[in-house]
Amino acid sequence: MLGDEIREKIGSLIEPRLKWRIDELNLIKEITLAENKIFIRIELIEDCPEKKAQFKESIMAALEPFGLNQVNVRIDHIDVAANSLKHIDRIFLVASGKGGVGKSTVAVNVAAALNRRGHRVGILDADIYGPSIPLLLGAHAAPQVLDQEVLMPVLAHGMKLISMGNLIPREHAVAWRSQLVNGTVLQFLRKVNWGKLDFLIVDLPPGAGDIQLTISKEIKPHGVIIVSTPQIVAREDVVRCINMFENLKLPITGLVENMVSWTCKKCGHEDAIFTGVDDQWHNLEKLAALPLRQNIWDSSEKGIPCYDETQDPAMKNAFDRIADALEK
């Protein structure tokens, strides 16, 4: 259809300040086509009158091949600080009361599974003290800073990312008190221009403390994914985390149990790593049970989501089941 062709053509134009396609930034606000006449309204982050005029000329040139009788173009300036979470359809938190259970790995690979299905996906790494998402995605570039100190997320494997790991050198510790950490989390929530997203995956730090409370009160997530390993020492901390979210009246989507088994390289026998553990999990739906696999480690070391390169159908199917639950 002509309208779709025009939207695609206009959407490919590059925003003058950000140097990104305007359709990816969700800056096309209206295209009305009737009787070979068209009205287009665009919002730009760039506010320089001269550059806005040049951009309007680019629009007119892009429309010239369509032979329209009348073209009316309006260009407004967008307040990027007011559009942080506005165009995100669904937000899911990935949480665990215990560190080292593979929470960030689950967050990255669920995001990758959704991305492969054609969804627009962002990842917010809220683990300020131990940001690991940039390492898992091989994305260490610093984000662009826009008007009013608004950050533009980093692109990684077709997904958008913001993390403290993109703002400080990898070897530096974040030795901050909780007030400053909470302020940073609020900046990530309020002053990141995500554009249009179908899903935002928020990777929470371990525990049940200030950051979890700050995020839970600032946004209304569609659900919480709980990640744990089966052993008792992890489960007790995770149950505390579950109780916190229930007290906050946040919906818990289900549980991902990680490192449940391993496979012997010599004989191929698969065995449970933790034995004698009750399989009942606080009445939560178990979304997936992930085995301990070398390919997850290898992919993480290369900065590639395991979901994107694994040939292991069991692993891929497990992340697909989690993605299914988020799509419901």
C-alpha positions as CSV (number, residue, x, y, z in Angstrom):
1,M,0.0,0.0,0.0
2,L,1.1,3.5,-0.7
3,G,0.8,4.7,2.9
4,D,3.1,1.8,4.0
5,E,5.7,2.7,1.3
6,I,5.7,6.3,2.4
7,R,6.0,5.4,6.1
8,E,9.0,3.1,5.3
9,K,10.7,5.8,3.2
10,I,10.2,8.6,5.8
11,G,11.1,6.2,8.6
12,S,14.5,5.6,7.1
13,L,15.5,9.3,7.4
14,I,18.1,10.0,10.1
15,E,17.4,12.2,13.1
16,P,20.0,15.0,12.9
17,R,21.3,14.9,16.4
18,L,21.0,11.2,17.2
19,K,22.0,9.9,13.8
20,W,19.4,7.1,14.1
21,R,16.4,6.2,11.9
22,I,13.4,8.2,13.0
23,D,11.1,5.2,12.9
24,E,13.3,3.4,15.4
25,L,13.1,6.4,17.7
26,N,9.3,6.4,17.3
27,L,9.4,10.0,16.0
28,I,6.7,9.7,13.2
29,K,3.6,10.9,15.0
30,E,1.1,11.1,12.1
31,I,0.8,10.3,8.4
32,T,-2.5,11.1,6.9
33,L,-3.0,10.3,3.2
34,A,-6.2,11.2,1.3
35,E,-6.9,12.0,-2.3
36,N,-3.2,12.2,-3.2
37,K,-2.7,14.7,-0.4
38,I,-0.5,14.0,2.6
39,F,0.0,15.5,6.1
40,I,3.1,14.4,8.1
41,R,3.9,15.3,11.6
42,I,7.4,14.5,12.9
43,E,9.0,15.1,16.3
44,L,12.8,15.7,16.4
45,I,15.2,15.8,19.3
46,E,17.2,18.3,17.3
47,D,15.8,21.8,18.0
48,C,18.1,23.9,15.7
49,P,15.8,25.8,13.2
50,E,18.3,25.5,10.4
51,K,18.7,21.7,10.9
52,K,14.9,21.3,11.2
53,A,14.5,23.1,7.9
54,Q,17.1,20.9,6.3
55,F,15.3,17.8,7.6
56,K,12.0,19.1,6.1
57,E,13.8,19.4,2.8
58,S,14.9,15.7,3.2
59,I,11.2,14.7,3.7
60,M,10.1,16.6,0.6
61,A,12.8,15.0,-1.4
62,A,11.9,11.5,-0.1
63,L,8.2,12.1,-1.1
64,E,9.0,13.4,-4.6
65,P,8.9,10.0,-6.4
66,F,5.3,9.4,-5.1
67,G,3.9,12.2,-7.2
68,L,1.6,13.6,-4.5
69,N,-0.5,16.7,-5.3
70,Q,-0.1,18.3,-1.9
71,V,2.4,17.8,0.9
72,N,2.1,19.4,4.3
73,V,4.9,18.7,6.8
74,R,5.0,19.7,10.5
75,I,8.1,19.3,12.6
76,D,7.9,19.6,16.4
77,H,10.5,19.4,19.1
78,I,10.2,16.4,21.5
79,D,10.9,16.6,25.2
80,V,12.9,13.4,25.5
81,A,12.8,13.5,29.3
82,A,9.1,13.1,29.2
83,N,9.1,9.9,27.1
84,S,11.2,7.4,29.1
85,L,8.8,4.5,29.6
86,K,5.8,6.0,27.7
87,H,6.0,3.7,24.7
88,I,6.9,0.4,26.3
89,D,4.1,-2.2,26.1
90,R,5.3,-4.7,28.8
91,I,7.9,-4.6,31.6
92,F,9.1,-7.7,33.3
93,L,11.4,-7.9,36.3
94,V,14.0,-10.8,36.6
95,A,14.7,-11.3,40.3
96,S,16.3,-13.6,42.8
97,G,17.1,-13.3,46.5
98,K,20.5,-15.0,45.9
99,G,23.5,-14.0,43.8
100,G,25.2,-16.4,41.4
101,V,22.1,-18.3,40.3
102,G,22.3,-17.2,36.7
103,K,19.7,-14.4,36.8
104,S,21.4,-12.2,34.3
105,T,22.0,-15.1,32.0
106,V,18.3,-15.9,32.0
107,A,17.4,-12.2,31.5
108,V,19.7,-11.9,28.4
109,N,18.5,-15.1,26.8
110,V,14.8,-14.5,27.4
111,A,15.3,-11.1,25.8
112,A,17.1,-12.7,22.9
113,A,14.3,-15.2,22.4
114,L,11.7,-12.4,22.3
115,N,13.9,-10.4,19.9
116,R,14.2,-13.4,17.5
117,R,10.4,-13.5,17.4
118,G,10.3,-10.0,16.0
119,H,9.6,-8.1,19.2
120,R,11.4,-4.8,20.0
121,V,13.3,-5.5,23.2
122,G,15.2,-3.5,25.7
123,I,17.3,-4.6,28.8
124,L,17.7,-2.5,31.8
125,D,20.6,-3.7,34.0
126,A,19.6,-2.5,37.5
127,D,22.5,-4.3,39.3
128,I,24.5,-1.1,39.9
129,Y,27.2,-2.8,42.0
130,G,27.7,-5.8,39.8
131,P,26.6,-5.0,36.2
132,S,27.1,-8.1,34.1
133,I,24.8,-7.6,31.1
134,P,27.3,-5.6,29.0
135,L,29.7,-8.5,29.4
136,L,27.1,-11.1,28.5
137,L,26.2,-9.1,25.4
138,G,29.7,-7.9,24.5
139,A,28.4,-4.3,24.6
140,H,30.7,-1.9,26.5
141,A,30.1,1.3,24.6
142,A,29.0,4.4,26.5
143,P,25.5,5.6,25.7
144,Q,24.9,9.0,24.0
145,V,23.8,11.8,26.2
146,L,20.9,13.9,24.8
147,D,19.0,17.0,26.0
148,Q,18.4,17.3,29.7
149,E,21.0,14.5,30.4
150,V,18.7,11.9,28.9
151,L,20.6,8.7,27.8
152,M,20.2,6.9,24.5
153,P,20.6,3.1,25.1
154,V,23.4,1.1,23.6
155,L,22.5,-1.4,20.8
156,A,23.5,-5.0,21.2
157,H,22.4,-8.0,19.1
158,G,19.3,-6.0,17.9
159,M,18.3,-5.1,21.5
160,K,18.6,-1.8,23.5
161,L,20.6,-1.8,26.7
162,I,21.4,0.5,29.5
163,S,23.7,-0.5,32.4
164,M,26.1,1.0,34.9
165,G,28.6,-1.2,33.0
166,N,28.3,1.1,30.1
167,L,29.0,4.2,32.2
168,I,32.1,3.3,34.1
169,P,35.4,1.4,33.3
170,R,35.0,-2.4,33.7
171,E,37.6,-2.6,36.4
172,H,36.1,0.2,38.6
173,A,34.0,-0.6,41.6
174,V,30.8,1.4,42.4
175,A,31.5,2.2,46.0
176,W,28.3,4.2,46.6
177,R,25.9,4.5,49.4
178,S,22.3,3.4,48.8
179,Q,20.9,6.9,48.3
180,L,23.2,7.5,45.3
181,V,22.5,4.0,43.9
182,N,18.7,4.6,44.2
183,G,19.2,8.0,42.4
184,T,21.0,6.2,39.6
185,V,18.2,3.6,39.2
186,L,15.6,6.4,39.1
187,Q,17.7,8.1,36.3
188,F,17.7,4.8,34.4
189,L,13.9,4.7,34.7
190,R,13.1,8.3,34.1
191,K,15.9,9.5,31.7
192,V,16.5,6.8,29.2
193,N,14.9,7.3,25.7
194,W,13.9,3.7,24.9
195,G,11.7,4.7,22.0
196,K,9.0,2.1,21.1
197,L,9.5,-1.2,22.8
198,D,7.3,-4.3,23.0
199,F,9.2,-5.6,26.0
200,L,11.6,-4.1,28.6
201,I,13.4,-6.8,30.7
202,V,14.8,-5.4,34.0
203,D,17.6,-7.4,35.5
204,L,17.4,-6.8,39.3
205,P,20.3,-7.2,41.7
206,P,20.3,-10.1,44.2
207,G,18.4,-9.6,47.4
208,A,15.2,-7.8,48.6
209,G,16.3,-4.3,49.3
210,D,16.3,-0.6,48.2
211,I,16.6,-1.1,44.5
212,Q,13.8,-3.7,44.3
213,L,11.5,-1.4,46.3
214,T,12.5,1.7,44.3
215,I,11.8,0.0,40.9
216,S,8.6,-1.7,42.2
217,K,7.2,1.7,43.3
218,E,8.3,3.6,40.2
219,I,6.9,1.4,37.6
220,K,4.0,-1.1,37.2
221,P,5.6,-4.3,35.8
222,H,3.5,-6.9,34.1
223,G,5.2,-9.6,36.0
224,V,8.2,-10.9,37.9
225,I,10.3,-13.8,36.8
226,I,12.0,-15.6,39.8
227,V,15.3,-17.3,39.1
228,S,16.9,-19.8,41.5
229,T,19.0,-23.0,41.7
230,P,17.5,-25.9,43.6
231,Q,19.7,-26.0,46.7
232,I,18.3,-25.0,50.0
233,V,20.8,-22.2,50.6
234,A,19.5,-20.4,47.5
235,R,15.8,-21.3,48.0
236,E,15.5,-19.8,51.4
237,D,16.8,-16.4,50.1
238,V,14.6,-16.6,47.0
239,V,11.4,-17.3,49.1
240,R,12.1,-14.1,51.0
241,C,12.3,-12.3,47.7
242,I,9.0,-13.9,46.6
243,N,7.3,-12.8,49.8
244,M,8.5,-9.2,49.2
245,F,6.9,-9.1,45.7
246,E,3.7,-10.6,47.0
247,N,3.6,-8.0,49.8
248,L,4.1,-5.3,47.1
249,K,1.2,-7.0,45.2
250,L,3.2,-7.5,42.1
251,P,2.2,-10.4,39.8
252,I,4.8,-13.2,39.7
253,T,4.9,-14.8,36.3
254,G,6.7,-17.9,37.4
255,L,9.9,-19.6,38.4
256,V,13.0,-20.5,36.3
257,E,15.1,-23.2,38.0
258,N,18.7,-23.0,36.9
259,M,21.6,-25.5,37.0
260,V,19.3,-28.4,37.8
261,S,21.4,-31.1,36.1
262,W,24.6,-31.8,34.2
263,T,25.6,-34.2,31.5
264,C,28.7,-36.4,31.6
265,K,30.9,-35.8,28.5
266,K,32.1,-39.4,28.4
267,C,28.9,-41.4,28.8
268,G,26.2,-38.8,28.1
269,H,24.3,-39.6,31.3
270,E,22.4,-36.6,32.8
271,D,22.2,-36.4,36.5
272,A,20.8,-33.9,39.1
273,I,23.3,-31.6,40.7
274,F,21.3,-31.0,43.9
275,T,19.5,-34.1,45.3
276,G,17.0,-34.5,48.0
277,V,15.3,-31.1,47.4
278,D,11.5,-30.8,47.6
279,D,10.1,-29.9,44.2
280,Q,7.4,-27.7,45.6
281,W,8.1,-24.0,45.0
282,H,5.9,-21.7,46.9
283,N,3.0,-22.7,44.6
284,L,4.8,-20.9,41.7
285,E,4.4,-22.1,38.1
286,K,7.7,-23.5,36.9
287,L,8.4,-21.9,33.6
288,A,11.6,-23.8,32.8
289,A,14.3,-26.0,34.3
290,L,17.7,-25.2,32.8
291,P,20.6,-27.7,32.8
292,L,24.2,-26.7,33.4
293,R,25.7,-26.6,30.0
294,Q,29.2,-25.6,28.6
295,N,27.6,-23.8,25.7
296,I,26.0,-21.2,28.0
297,W,29.5,-20.5,29.5
298,D,31.1,-20.3,26.0
299,S,28.5,-17.9,24.6
300,S,28.7,-15.7,27.7
301,E,32.5,-15.4,27.3
302,K,32.0,-14.4,23.7
303,G,29.3,-11.8,24.6
304,I,26.7,-13.6,22.5
305,P,23.3,-14.8,23.9
306,C,23.4,-18.6,24.0
307,Y,19.9,-18.6,22.5
308,D,21.3,-16.9,19.3
309,E,23.9,-19.6,18.6
310,T,23.1,-22.8,20.5
311,Q,22.3,-26.0,18.6
312,D,21.0,-27.5,21.8
313,P,17.2,-27.9,21.3
314,A,16.5,-28.5,25.0
315,M,18.2,-25.2,25.9
316,K,16.5,-23.3,23.2
317,N,13.1,-24.8,24.0
318,A,13.5,-23.8,27.7
319,F,14.0,-20.1,26.9
320,D,11.1,-20.3,24.3
321,R,8.8,-21.5,27.1
322,I,9.7,-18.5,29.2
323,A,9.2,-16.2,26.2
324,D,5.8,-17.9,25.7
325,A,4.8,-17.0,29.2
326,L,5.8,-13.3,28.7
327,E,3.7,-13.1,25.5
328,K,0.5,-14.3,27.1
